Amino acid sequence: MEKLLAQVSSYYTEKIERFGAQPLGVDWNGLDGQVLRFAQLCKLLPPEVPFSIADVGCGYGALLEYLLAQYEGVEYIGIDISEAMVETATRLRGQDARARFVVGTEPPHPTDYVVASGIFNVRLGTSTDAWCTYIESTLENMDRFSTRGFAFNCLTSYSDEHKKRADLHYANPGELFDLCKRRYSRNVALLHDYDLYEFTILVRK
Ligand SMILES: C[S@@+](CC[C@H](N)C(=O)[O-])C[C@H]1O[C@@H](n2cnc3c(N)ncnc32)[C@H](O)[C@@H]1O
């Protein structure tokens, strides 16, 4: 697991150092897709009640800006495996009293909600089996650190075959839905209707 995480960290560190605080710097190809993913994940959140939220794989903190524009009473913690990401996020958004950023792979304490956008996609040289084990153990942490629910996205196995890349992981949405339903909650939503080659799962407790 250490080797896997070290590879992921250096992959994203290279992106932020090369492109800076913009979607390309977290390996997204554009702002529209980045925000569309946030919109799916945020369907988990209550529209009018204050909440605390942990963002695992926060990148340069783009979700924070989205949340502050849409919700009142947000208490945010961003976690990222890449020190360079956390430095960038802290420089950009660390002065906000409602937010803080830490280096790591799991929240330092429980929050109402835990979300993760884009952390299960780039597998690099890791085998599919090892990557699936990694996804499952990360979901265990997201469950453990969230009191009201968690949400994440993955590239879909329903992507066009000729467009699939060997270094990316395409998860089976039905299998992850089933796992979340059996393991975490009766209330699970699978969102696979937003045009990107991916899906989002919301787990409400
Ligand atoms: C595709 S980027 C998305 C960043 C951000 N969520 C966004 O949508 O703007 C994925 C980020 O997750 C971080 N990351 C990947 N795996 C992680 C893990 N297991 N724990 C913490 N951070 C992780 C990477 O360093 C990178 O910054």
The ligand as a Tripos MOL2 file, in Angstrom:
@<TRIPOS>MOLECULE
LIG
   27    29     1     0     0
SMALL
NO_CHARGES

@<TRIPOS>ATOM
      1 C1         -8.1250   14.0070   -9.6290 C.3       1 LIG1
      2 S1         -7.4570   14.9520   -8.3000 S.3       1 LIG1
      3 C2         -8.9460   15.7980   -7.7590 C.3       1 LIG1
      4 C3         -8.7480   16.9130   -6.7780 C.3       1 LIG1
      5 C4        -10.0330   17.5080   -6.2190 C.3       1 LIG1
      6 N1        -10.8250   16.4890   -5.5560 N.3       1 LIG1
      7 C5        -10.8250   18.1840   -7.3140 C.2       1 LIG1
      8 O1        -11.7890   17.5810   -7.7950 O.co2     1 LIG1
      9 O2        -10.4770   19.3030   -7.6700 O.co2     1 LIG1
     10 C6         -7.1840   13.7580   -7.0190 C.3       1 LIG1
     11 C7         -6.4700   14.2990   -5.8060 C.3       1 LIG1
     12 O3         -6.5380   13.3160   -4.7860 O.3       1 LIG1
     13 C8         -5.2710   13.1450   -4.1840 C.3       1 LIG1
     14 N2         -5.2770   11.7480   -3.7190 N.ar      1 LIG1
     15 C9         -5.2670   10.6370   -4.4840 C.ar      1 LIG1
     16 N3         -5.3950    9.5450   -3.7200 N.ar      1 LIG1
     17 C10        -5.4870    9.9810   -2.4420 C.ar      1 LIG1
     18 C11        -5.6590    9.3250   -1.1820 C.ar      1 LIG1
     19 N4         -5.7520    8.0070   -1.0800 N.pl3     1 LIG1
     20 N5         -5.7230   10.0760   -0.0640 N.ar      1 LIG1
     21 C12        -5.6010   11.4260   -0.1320 C.ar      1 LIG1
     22 N6         -5.4400   12.0980   -1.2960 N.ar      1 LIG1
     23 C13        -5.4080   11.3840   -2.4380 C.ar      1 LIG1
     24 C14        -4.2730   13.5130   -5.2510 C.3       1 LIG1
     25 O4         -3.0360   13.9360   -4.7260 O.3       1 LIG1
     26 C15        -5.0160   14.6350   -6.0050 C.3       1 LIG1
     27 O5         -4.7370   15.8880   -5.4460 O.3       1 LIG1
@<TRIPOS>BOND
     1     1     2 1
     2     2     3 1
     3     2    10 1
     4     3     4 1
     5     4     5 1
     6     5     6 1
     7     5     7 1
     8     7     8 2
     9     7     9 1
    10    10    11 1
    11    11    12 1
    12    11    26 1
    13    12    13 1
    14    13    14 1
    15    13    24 1
    16    14    15 ar
    17    14    23 ar
    18    15    16 ar
    19    16    17 ar
    20    17    18 ar
    21    17    23 ar
    22    18    19 1
    23    18    20 ar
    24    20    21 ar
    25    21    22 ar
    26    22    23 ar
    27    24    25 1
    28    24    26 1
    29    26    27 1
@<TRIPOS>SUBSTRUCTURE
     1 LIG1         1 GROUP 0 **** ****
